[in-house]
Structure formats: structure tokens, C-alpha cells
Amino acid sequence: MNRYPVWKYAIMVIALLVGMLYTLPNFFGEAPAVQVSAAKATVRIDSTTQGRVVQALKGAGIESDFITLEPNAVRARFDSTDTQIKAKDAIQKALIPDPAEPGYVVALNLVSRSPAWLSALHAAPMYLGLDLRGGVHFLLQVDMQAALSKKAESLAGDLHSALREKNIRHDGISRNRQSIKVRLRDSQMLDATRRLLQDQFADLQFVDVAEGIEYKLTATIKPEAARRVQEMALKQNITTLHNRINELGVAEPVIQQQGLDRIVVQLPGIQDVGRAKDLIGRTATLEVRMVDEGAEARAAEAGTGPVPFGTERYLDRNQQAVIVKKQVILTGENLTDAQPGFDNQTQEAAVHLTLDAKGARIFRDVTRESVGKRMAILLFEKGKGEVVTAPVIRSEISGGRVQISGRMSTVEANDTALLLRAGSLAAPMEIIEERTIGPSLGADNIEKGFKSVQYGFLVIVAFMSLYYMLFGLISGLALALNLLLLVAVLSMLQATLTLPGMAAMALALGMAIDANVLINERVREELRAGASPQAAIHAGYDRAWATILDSNITTLIAGVALLAFGSGPVRGFAVVHCIGILTSMFSAVFFSRGLVNLWYGGKKKLKSVSIGTVWRPVGDTLAVKPD
């Protein structure tokens, strides 16, 4: 009746081992480290970079615990902060010979002290939030009016081109913020313009009025289209911020929308506010120029002559000089979209650009007049330009679609496309609030939060052991497993632990023990009713399960609602809350019953169980039956 099959005990053992394994990294703490990442989209982080870091440290006589190559960075771990700072200087000297043009970002960081065998099993500690680790908090205001104005400007250019293609005569197009005004000569041209707007410009709504012998048509962006523009601007900005912040190696940064036009950025572990500001404000812009292929330019490329007047010298990704004219044909302002893809002919990675109407017209005219000449596409970051590609123009390119390709990996294509989209941000941002939280305050929060969970756990176990005797002690063991599994699941998910999360962890202990209280009281009721100890145990667990399930599901619904509609600290609380409910159902019912069955299940002639004092009615009086 009260015996578990072997496979259930196997599940219990596996759960215990997995919980211990993935909880263990949280006890090793963090070690100082140096992280090397790319400062430009065209710089690749690979095994060659790792080898250069190894050689730099070896040449400086610095020993590291280990050096790892990650998808976007190389990290070297050290035993002390003094060694960390010396290693940073040595790596910077080796990788960045010219500080004015850095190709890499060498940043101080913290990594887990977990042994290599734990890391090999992908066992890593939980990330700590800003309130526990310290760091920088920014609140960014997104200029939505500028985003809508830029969209209106793009639509005005497209409308101008469309009217010219349809031979619709007008007396001028003007733009005032988000409205576009078209002056037309007669009603026939007015009707033709209406049809054009209805057919090709679904994002615009328009009204027209007669002014003397002329007609004036005013078009504005539809409310639903304006919402899409704002949503895309926020999404693009958040994606761009994620890409920028990855350079610092911030563990689990918080970058999320707040309200309709604000973005919250939290960088745990970062104390350099100036560096963080520089990172957030970094963008890339695009310029298209013609290559000077004259004799003087060729001599300048070879390094045997001066740069000709009216030109500039830039390097391509192979560090070859390219002499380009100062006259800018197109800029990132003419760019409406940039997406990674592949060349249809060579199947190499490429970036596909989409130009607005003005840019498409200029690009068509230039390529028509410059067949056989080279055109350079330059990418500027922090004022430093680099030639991404300089292809030969084979034919006229029309339609506003341009492709950048040539010796580019898929990762580089993705990064370049993102940088180019960021260079033509539809929504400028400004920092309206900033806060710095010191690491000492974070350490104090960790200590207090840990003590609250620890003391809460000890008091609960002490009370349960005194009130329910052996059953209370088993409930305490189940509660310990619940806490172990909760930390293990959070570590496996690489969740971020914050102060609200620690509060949810303490709350989970109280809620988890509630299930064991229901079970123990149900067993007592069965004993009062005269059931045998074995039957009471069996009925107590079976009949309490329905109540436990109902109460946990209703609480889980509330947690899911917090997770779905909350943000920031509320979501951090909700994540730990929901996971704690699921682990408590396993530990309080399955695991505790396994321990009870292991202790009492093999006893055929069981006369009593250690579950505290059981009161039984005898006649009109109450008698106490001690165990």
C-alpha cells in the first residue's frame, strides 16, 4: 500500500543529484577576468584572437587560470584583481597598437570560479541583478516625434517620385512635421493624386480643400501606422542596445521597454558610467563615395605619394588602402532598411540595403553615369571610417535596393546590418535618469536576503519538527529539496536573481510547507477516525492531493499574470514565484511521500506513527493518545 517502485526512488535520487550539481556553482563566487570583444562589426573574434591573448599574457609573464573562447568574446580568468589589471594592460598593448583606432574592446569583468568540470556540464551560477551586484541604471527617453517626422519625410520623397512617374503635375510638395501638403492645379490632378494615395500609400490618410483656383491636399500618417512606426523604433533601439552592451560582457543586462516611449537599461557589475554612456550612444553611419582611380591616387594607395586634393584615405577589412573622393553621394539618412542575407549568384553572406525615394534616384543616376568605375561603401563608427566594400559598377542599379557583399561571414553580415540600421535610427534617445549602485550595497543586500531565507527555513523546520515529530522532519527535508531544486532550475535557466526574487524565494518556503501541513493534518484526521497507521498515511496523501493541486494552480495563475503583464522587479518576483510553486508540488508530495514510504512502508504490523499528538473523542470527553 505504502511502497514506491524502484523507478520512483530513482527519480528522487536523480532529482537530488541534479539539484546539487546545478546549485553548486552558486557557492564558488566570482573571479576577476579580462574580456576581449570586437570594437567594430568587421573585426572577428576567433581562435586567432584567443592565441594572441595567450601570447600577450605569456610575453608579460602573467599566468591565468584559464582562457575561453566564446561566440563573441575571449575571456581570461585570474586569481586576483592586481593580476587582472596587469593582464588588461598587456592585452591592450598587444591587440590595440593605436589607441586612436581600437579594433577590440578590452574590459574588466567578473566570471564564475566554478571548476572546469562543472563548466563542461554547463552548470553555471545564477546571474545577479543590479540591486544585488551593483552597477548602472539608465532611463532613456525615445523621441517618437522625430521618428514620425522622419517617416513623414521618407513618405514625402516617395510621393514626389510616384507623382513624377505617373505624370501628375503639381505646384510643390511641402512637409510640416508629420503632415505632407501637395498643391495641385485642377480637379483632374486632384483625383489622380487621390487614386495614387489610395493605391500605393496605405499608411497615409488625406483631406483636400479648394483654395481659389488651386487645390491643396494634406496627407498625414494614420494612427495605426504611427503606432507601428513607434513600436518598430523601440524594438530597433532595444536590439541595438543589446548588441552594444554585449561588448562589455555584462551578465544578463536588463534592457526593456517602459511605457510607450522609454527604455530602461540596467548594467549589473558596471561602475564606469562614462564608458556605459559612450556605449549606449554609439551608432554607425553609412556613406557612399566614388573611388579615385587616378595615377596620384594609385601612388597614394601604394604609400609612395601624398593623398590627392579632394580625396581621403581609408582602409578596407584587409588593411588595404583605398583613396575615395570627399564628395558624399549617399548617407545613412537615405537608408530605410538593412537586412542580412546571401548573394544570389555566389551564395556568400551579404547585406541588402533599401534606400528611400531620394536615395534610389541618386543611386540610379550615379550608377548609370559611372559604369566601369569603383564605388566605395564606408561604415563610420565613432568618427572612424572603414571601407566595407568597393565594387566595380557593372550596370545601372535602380529600384532602391543595394547589396553589400564580399569576404563577409554570416555573423559579420548580421552585425553590419544591425549597425547600419542603428546608424539611421528612426527614434533618437536621450538619458533622462541615471543611477549608480555600489558593489558594497549589493553585497549587503545579498547578505540580508540570504539571511532572511536561511532564518525562515530554520524556523519553519524547527516548528514542523516540534509539532509533527518525524513527519515534520520529513517535511523539512522536502522543503530543503524544494529550495535546492528552485536554485538549480534558476541556474539552469540562467535567470537573474534580484531582491524581489529573493523575497519570492522566502515566500516559496512558506507556501511549500503549506502542502505538507495539509498532508500531515489529513493523516491525523484519518488516525482520529480510527484508521490503521498504514491506511491513514495512504488516505492522507491521496485526499490531500486535490486540495494541494487546487491551491497551487490558483496561485500559479496569479504568478503567470504577474509574469505576463508585469515588468522589471515584478517579473523577477513572478519568475521565482512560479518556479517555486512547481518545485514545491514535486517535493512536498512526491518526495516527502517517498521518504515516508521508505521509513514506514516495509513495516507490516505498524501500530503508530510519529506525527505528534493525535486527539481522539472518547464519549463526551477528549483523550490524548501519545505516539
C-alpha positions in Angstrom: 0.0 0.0 0.0 2.7 2.5 1.0 5.6 1.3 -1.1 7.2 3.1 -4.0 8.5 1.1 -7.0 12.3 1.3 -7.7 11.8 3.7 -10.6 10.2 6.3 -8.4 13.1 6.2 -6.0 15.4 6.5 -9.0 13.6 9.8 -9.9 14.1 11.0 -6.4 17.8 10.3 -6.5 18.2 11.9 -9.9 16.4 15.0 -8.8 18.6 15.2 -5.8 21.8 14.8 -7.7 20.7 17.3 -10.5 19.7 19.8 -7.8 23.0 19.5 -6.0 25.0 19.7 -9.3 23.4 22.8 -10.7 23.2 24.6 -7.3 26.9 24.0 -6.6 28.3 26.8 -8.9 26.5 29.4 -6.9 28.8 28.7 -3.9 32.1 29.3 -5.7 31.7 33.1 -6.1 33.2 35.2 -8.9 36.8 35.7 -10.0 38.3 38.8 -11.8 38.7 38.4 -15.5 39.5 40.3 -18.7 37.2 40.1 -21.7 38.2 40.9 -25.3 35.4 41.7 -27.7 35.2 43.4 -31.1 35.0 47.2 -31.3 33.9 47.1 -34.9 31.5 44.9 -36.8 34.2 44.0 -39.3 36.6 42.6 -36.5 36.3 38.9 -36.0 36.7 37.1 -32.6 38.0 33.6 -33.2 40.8 31.2 -32.2 43.4 33.5 -33.7 42.3 36.2 -31.2 42.5 33.7 -28.4 46.0 32.8 -29.5 47.1 36.5 -29.5 45.7 36.9 -25.9 47.7 33.8 -24.8 50.9 35.1 -26.4 50.3 38.6 -24.8 50.0 37.1 -21.3 52.9 34.7 -21.8 55.1 37.6 -23.0 54.2 39.6 -19.9 54.8 36.7 -17.6 51.2 36.6 -16.4 49.5 33.3 -15.6 45.8 32.9 -16.0 43.5 30.2 -14.5 42.1 29.5 -18.0 41.3 31.3 -21.2 38.0 30.5 -23.0 36.7 31.4 -26.5 33.0 32.3 -26.5 30.8 33.2 -29.5 31.5 37.0 -29.3 34.4 37.3 -26.9 37.6 35.8 -25.3 37.7 35.7 -21.5 40.8 35.2 -19.3 40.3 34.4 -15.6 42.8 35.4 -12.9 43.3 34.8 -9.2 43.5 38.5 -8.1 42.5 41.9 -9.2 46.1 43.1 -9.3 46.9 40.4 -11.9 43.7 41.3 -13.7 44.7 44.9 -14.2 48.2 43.9 -15.3 46.7 41.5 -17.8 44.4 44.1 -19.2 47.3 46.4 -19.8 49.3 43.7 -21.5 46.4 42.6 -23.7 45.6 46.2 -24.7 49.2 46.8 -25.7 49.3 43.7 -27.9 45.9 44.0 -29.5 45.5 47.8 -29.8 48.8 49.3 -31.1 47.0 52.5 -32.0 44.6 53.7 -29.2 43.1 56.2 -31.7 41.7 53.3 -33.8 40.9 50.4 -31.5 39.8 47.2 -33.1 39.0 45.5 -29.8 37.3 46.3 -26.5 39.4 45.1 -23.6 37.2 45.3 -20.5 37.5 44.2 -16.9 34.8 41.6 -15.9 33.9 39.0 -13.4 33.4 35.3 -14.1 32.4 32.4 -12.0 35.0 30.5 -10.1 33.3 27.2 -10.9 35.7 24.3 -11.7 36.2 23.3 -15.3 34.3 20.1 -14.9 31.2 22.0 -13.7 31.5 24.4 -16.7 31.9 21.4 -19.0 28.5 20.2 -17.7 27.1 23.7 -18.5 26.5 24.2 -14.8 26.7 28.0 -14.2 25.6 30.2 -11.3 22.5 32.5 -11.4 23.1 36.0 -12.7 22.7 38.7 -10.0 20.6 41.7 -10.7 21.6 45.4 -10.3 20.4 45.6 -6.7 22.5 42.6 -5.6 25.7 43.1 -7.7 25.8 46.9 -8.1 26.1 48.7 -11.4 24.5 51.4 -13.5 20.8 52.2 -14.2 19.7 54.4 -17.1 16.3 55.6 -18.2 16.2 56.6 -21.8 13.6 58.8 -23.5 12.9 58.0 -27.1 11.9 60.9 -29.3 8.9 59.5 -31.0 8.0 62.8 -32.8 11.4 62.7 -34.5 10.7 59.1 -35.6 7.3 60.1 -37.1 8.8 63.2 -38.7 11.5 61.1 -40.4 8.8 58.6 -41.6 6.8 61.5 -43.0 9.9 62.8 -44.7 10.5 59.5 -46.3 6.9 59.2 -47.4 7.1 62.7 -48.9 10.1 61.7 -51.0 8.3 58.6 -52.2 5.2 60.5 -53.0 7.2 63.0 -55.1 8.8 60.2 -57.1 5.4 58.5 -57.6 3.7 61.7 -58.8 6.5 62.2 -61.3 6.3 58.6 -62.6 2.5 59.0 -63.1 3.0 62.4 -64.8 0.8 64.1 -62.3 1.5 67.8 -62.3 1.6 69.7 -59.1 2.8 73.0 -57.7 5.0 71.7 -55.0 5.2 69.3 -52.0 5.9 70.5 -48.5 6.2 68.9 -45.2 5.3 70.3 -41.7 6.2 67.8 -39.0 4.0 64.7 -39.7 1.8 66.2 -42.4 2.5 66.3 -46.1 0.9 69.1 -48.3 0.5 68.8 -52.1 -0.6 71.8 -54.2 -2.5 70.8 -57.3 -3.6 72.8 -60.3 -7.0 71.4 -61.1 -9.6 68.8 -60.0 -8.3 66.2 -62.5 -4.9 66.2 -61.0 -6.5 66.1 -57.5 -8.5 63.0 -58.4 -5.4 61.3 -59.9 -3.4 62.1 -56.7 -6.2 60.6 -54.5 -6.2 57.4 -56.5 -2.4 57.2 -56.2 -2.5 57.7 -52.4 -5.2 55.0 -52.1 -3.3 52.5 -54.2 0.3 53.0 -53.1 0.3 54.8 -49.8 -1.8 52.8 -47.4 -0.1 54.4 -44.3 -1.5 57.9 -45.2 -4.9 59.4 -44.7 -5.7 62.6 -46.5 -8.1 65.5 -46.8 -8.3 68.1 -49.6 -9.6 71.7 -49.7 -10.1 74.2 -52.6 -8.1 77.4 -52.4 -9.2 79.7 -55.2 -8.3 78.1 -58.5 -5.9 75.6 -56.7 -6.4 72.6 -54.6 -4.5 71.6 -51.5 -4.3 68.0 -50.4 -3.0 67.3 -46.9 -1.8 63.8 -46.0 -1.0 62.5 -42.5 0.2 59.2 -41.1 -2.7 57.0 -40.0 -2.8 56.3 -36.2 -2.3 52.6 -36.6 0.7 53.2 -38.9 2.1 55.7 -36.4 1.9 53.1 -33.7 3.7 50.6 -35.9 6.5 53.2 -36.5 6.8 53.8 -32.8 6.9 50.1 -32.0 9.5 49.4 -34.6 11.6 52.3 -33.4 11.5 51.0 -29.8 12.3 47.4 -31.0 15.2 48.5 -33.1 16.7 50.6 -30.4 16.4 47.8 -27.8 18.0 45.4 -30.3 20.8 47.9 -30.9 21.4 48.4 -27.2 21.7 44.7 -26.7 24.3 44.5 -29.4 26.3 47.4 -27.9 26.2 46.2 -24.3 27.5 42.8 -25.3 30.9 44.4 -25.8 31.2 45.0 -22.0 30.3 41.4 -21.3 27.6 42.4 -18.9 26.0 39.3 -17.5 22.2 39.4 -18.2 21.7 43.2 -18.7 18.2 44.4 -18.3 17.0 46.3 -21.4 13.3 46.6 -21.6 10.5 49.0 -22.6 8.9 51.1 -20.0 5.6 52.8 -21.1 5.2 53.9 -24.7 8.4 55.8 -25.3 11.0 54.9 -22.6 13.7 52.2 -22.3 15.2 51.0 -19.0 18.8 49.9 -19.2 20.4 48.2 -16.2 24.0 47.0 -16.3 25.0 44.9 -13.3 28.6 44.9 -12.4 29.5 48.1 -14.3 30.7 51.1 -12.3 32.1 53.3 -15.1 29.2 55.5 -16.0 31.2 57.3 -18.7 32.0 54.1 -20.5 28.4 52.9 -20.3 27.2 56.2 -21.7 29.6 56.0 -24.6 28.5 52.5 -25.3 24.8 53.4 -25.4 25.3 56.4 -27.5 27.4 54.6 -30.1 25.9 54.3 -33.6 27.2 53.6 -37.1 26.5 55.5 -40.3 26.9 54.7 -43.9 28.4 56.8 -46.7 28.7 56.0 -50.4 31.5 57.7 -52.3 33.4 57.2 -55.6 36.9 55.7 -55.6 39.6 57.9 -57.1 41.5 55.7 -59.6 43.9 58.3 -61.0 47.7 57.9 -61.1 48.2 60.1 -58.0 45.5 58.1 -56.1 47.2 54.8 -57.0 50.5 56.1 -55.7 48.9 57.2 -52.5 47.4 53.7 -52.1 50.8 52.1 -52.5 52.2 54.6 -50.0 54.6 56.2 -52.4 52.8 59.5 -52.8 50.6 62.0 -51.0 46.8 61.8 -50.9 45.5 63.9 -53.8 43.5 67.1 -53.0 39.8 66.4 -52.6 40.2 62.8 -51.5 40.7 60.8 -48.3 42.5 57.6 -47.5 40.7 54.7 -45.7 41.5 51.1 -45.1 39.4 48.1 -46.1 38.9 45.0 -44.0 42.1 43.5 -45.5 44.0 46.6 -44.3 44.5 47.7 -47.9 44.3 51.5 -48.6 41.5 52.9 -50.7 41.5 56.5 -51.9 38.0 57.9 -52.1 36.6 61.2 -53.0 35.4 63.6 -50.3 32.1 64.1 -52.1 29.4 62.0 -50.4 26.9 60.6 -52.8 24.6 59.0 -50.2 24.5 58.8 -46.4 22.7 56.6 -43.8 19.8 59.2 -43.9 18.8 57.7 -47.2 18.7 54.2 -45.8 15.4 52.9 -44.8 16.3 49.2 -44.0 19.3 46.9 -43.9 18.9 43.1 -43.6 21.4 40.3 -43.7 21.1 37.7 -46.5 23.0 36.0 -49.2 24.3 36.8 -52.7 22.0 35.1 -55.2 25.0 34.3 -57.5 27.8 33.4 -55.2 25.7 32.4 -52.2 28.1 34.4 -50.0 26.8 36.3 -47.0 25.7 39.8 -47.9 23.8 42.8 -46.5 20.7 44.0 -48.5 20.0 47.7 -48.2 16.8 49.5 -49.1 17.0 53.2 -50.0 14.3 55.9 -49.8 13.0 57.5 -53.0 15.6 60.3 -53.0 18.4 57.8 -52.4 17.2 55.4 -55.0 17.0 58.2 -57.6 20.5 59.5 -56.8 22.0 55.9 -56.8 20.3 55.2 -60.2 21.7 58.3 -61.8 25.3 57.8 -60.4 25.5 54.2 -61.4 24.2 55.0 -64.9 26.9 57.6 -65.4 29.8 55.6 -63.7 29.7 52.2 -65.3 33.1 50.6 -65.1 34.2 52.7 -62.1 34.5 51.7 -58.5 32.1 52.8 -55.8 33.1 52.6 -52.1 30.7 51.9 -49.3 32.1 53.2 -46.0 31.0 52.4 -42.5 31.7 55.0 -39.8 31.8 54.2 -36.1 32.9 56.8 -33.5 34.2 59.0 -36.3 36.4 56.3 -37.8 35.7 55.2 -41.3 36.3 51.8 -42.9 35.7 50.6 -46.4 33.3 47.7 -46.2 33.4 47.0 -49.9 34.4 48.9 -53.1 32.9 47.0 -56.1 33.1 47.9 -59.7 29.8 49.3 -61.1 28.7 46.8 -63.9 25.4 48.4 -64.8 22.8 50.9 -63.8 21.2 50.0 -60.4 17.6 51.1 -59.9 14.8 50.3 -57.6 16.4 51.5 -54.4 17.9 48.1 -53.5 21.6 47.7 -53.0 23.8 44.8 -51.9 27.0 44.8 -49.8 29.0 41.6 -50.2 32.5 40.2 -50.5 34.5 38.1 -47.9 31.9 38.5 -45.3 30.8 35.9 -42.8 27.2 35.4 -41.7 27.9 36.9 -38.3 29.6 39.9 -39.9 26.6 40.3 -42.2 24.2 40.3 -39.2 26.4 42.7 -37.3 26.8 45.1 -40.2 23.1 45.1 -41.0 22.3 45.9 -37.4 24.9 48.7 -37.3 23.6 50.2 -40.4 20.0 50.2 -39.1 21.3 51.8 -35.9 23.0 54.4 -38.0 19.7 55.6 -39.4 17.8 55.4 -36.1 14.1 56.3 -36.5 14.0 57.3 -32.8 16.8 59.3 -31.2 17.3 58.8 -27.5 18.5 60.8 -24.5 19.3 59.8 -21.0 16.8 61.4 -18.6 17.8 59.5 -15.4 20.9 57.7 -14.3 21.9 55.9 -11.0 25.0 54.1 -9.9 24.7 51.4 -7.2 27.9 50.4 -5.5 29.1 46.8 -5.1 29.2 47.1 -1.3 25.5 47.9 -1.2 24.8 44.9 -3.4 26.9 42.7 -1.2 24.9 43.9 1.8 21.7 43.1 0.0 22.9 39.6 -0.8 23.8 39.0 2.9 20.5 40.3 4.2 18.5 38.3 1.6 20.4 35.1 2.2 19.9 35.5 6.0 16.1 36.0 5.5 15.8 32.8 3.5 18.1 30.9 5.9 16.4 32.0 9.1 13.0 31.5 7.6 14.0 27.9 6.6 15.4 27.1 10.0 12.4 28.4 11.9 9.9 26.5 9.7 11.9 23.2 10.0 12.1 23.7 13.8 8.4 24.3 14.2 7.4 21.4 11.9 9.8 19.0 13.8 8.3 20.0 17.2 4.7 19.9 16.0 4.7 16.9 13.7 7.7 15.0 15.0 9.2 12.6 12.3 6.6 13.7 9.8 7.7 17.3 10.4 11.3 16.4 10.0 10.5 14.7 6.7 8.6 17.8 5.7 11.8 19.8 6.4 13.8 17.5 4.2 11.3 18.0 1.4 11.5 21.8 2.0 15.3 21.6 1.6 14.9 19.7 -1.6 12.4 22.3 -2.8 14.9 25.1 -2.2 17.7 23.1 -3.8 15.6 22.4 -7.0 14.4 26.1 -7.1 18.0 27.4 -7.1 19.1 24.6 -9.6 16.3 25.5 -12.1 17.1 29.2 -11.8 20.7 28.4 -12.5 19.9 26.1 -15.5 17.7 28.8 -16.9 20.4 31.4 -16.3 17.8 33.6 -14.7 18.6 36.9 -13.0 18.2 36.9 -9.2 17.1 40.3 -7.8 15.9 41.4 -4.3 12.2 40.7 -5.3 13.4 37.3 -6.5 14.9 36.6 -3.1 11.6 37.8 -1.5 9.8 35.3 -3.7 12.2 32.6 -2.6 11.4 33.2 1.1 7.7 33.3 0.3 8.1 30.0 -1.6 9.3 28.3 1.5 6.2 29.3 3.4 3.9 28.2 0.6 5.8 24.9 0.0 5.4 23.9 3.7 1.7 24.6 3.5 1.3 21.4 1.3 3.0 19.3 4.0 0.8 20.8 6.7 -2.3 19.8 4.7 -0.9 16.3 4.3 0.1 15.9 7.9 -3.3 17.2 9.2 -5.1 14.8 6.8 -3.1 11.9 8.2 -4.1 13.0 11.7 -7.8 13.1 10.8 -7.6 9.6 9.4 -6.0 8.4 12.7 -8.7 10.1 14.7 -11.3 8.3 12.7 -9.8 5.0 13.7 -7.9 4.1 10.6 -4.8 2.0 10.8 -1.5 3.9 10.5 -0.7 2.5 7.0 -4.3 3.3 5.8 -4.1 6.8 7.4 -0.8 7.5 5.6 -2.2 6.3 2.2 -5.5 8.2 2.6 -3.8 11.3 4.0 -1.6 11.8 0.9 -4.3 10.8 -1.6 -7.1 13.0 -0.2 -4.8 16.0 0.4 -3.6 16.0 -3.2 -6.7 17.5 -4.7 -6.6 20.4 -2.2 -2.9 21.0 -2.8 -3.4 20.9 -6.6 -6.3 23.4 -6.5 -4.5 25.9 -4.2 -1.2 25.7 -6.2 -3.0 26.1 -9.6 -4.8 29.2 -8.4 -1.6 30.7 -7.0 0.2 29.8 -10.2 -2.4 31.6 -12.3 -1.7 34.8 -10.3 2.1 34.3 -10.8 1.6 33.8 -14.6 -0.5 37.0 -14.7 2.4 38.9 -12.9 4.8 37.4 -15.4 2.7 38.3 -18.4 1.8 41.9 -17.5 4.5 42.9 -15.0 7.9 44.4 -15.8 11.2 44.9 -14.0 11.1 43.8 -10.4 7.6 42.4 -10.7 8.7 39.9 -13.4 11.7 39.0 -11.3 9.4 38.1 -8.4 7.0 36.3 -10.7 9.7 34.0 -12.3 10.9 32.8 -8.9 7.3 32.5 -7.6 6.1 30.3 -10.5 9.1 28.0 -10.4 8.9 27.7 -6.7 5.2 26.6 -6.9 6.2 23.8 -9.5 9.1 22.6 -7.4 7.1 22.6 -4.2 4.4 20.4 -5.7 7.1 17.8 -6.6 9.0 18.0 -3.2 6.0 18.3 -0.9 4.0 15.4 -2.4 6.2 13.1 -4.4 9.5 13.4 -2.4 8.0 13.5 1.1 5.8 10.6 0.4 8.8 8.6 -0.9 10.6 9.3 2.4 7.6 8.3 4.5 7.1 5.1 2.4 10.8 4.3 2.8 10.6 4.6 6.6 7.1 3.1 7.2 6.3 1.2 4.1 8.1 -2.0 5.0 6.5 -2.4 8.4 3.6 -4.8 8.1 2.4 -4.6 11.7 2.7 -0.8 12.2 0.9 0.3 15.3 1.7 4.0 15.5 3.4 6.8 13.5 5.4 9.7 14.8 3.2 12.6 13.8 2.8 14.5 17.1 -0.2 14.4 19.4 -3.4 12.9 18.0 -6.6 13.9 19.8 -9.5 11.4 19.7 -13.0 11.8 21.0 -13.9 9.3 23.7 -17.6 9.6 24.8 -18.2 13.2 25.8 -14.6 13.8 26.7 -11.4 14.1 24.7 -8.5 11.8 25.4 -4.9 12.3 24.4 -3.2 9.5 22.6 0.5 9.9 22.7 2.6 8.4 20.0 
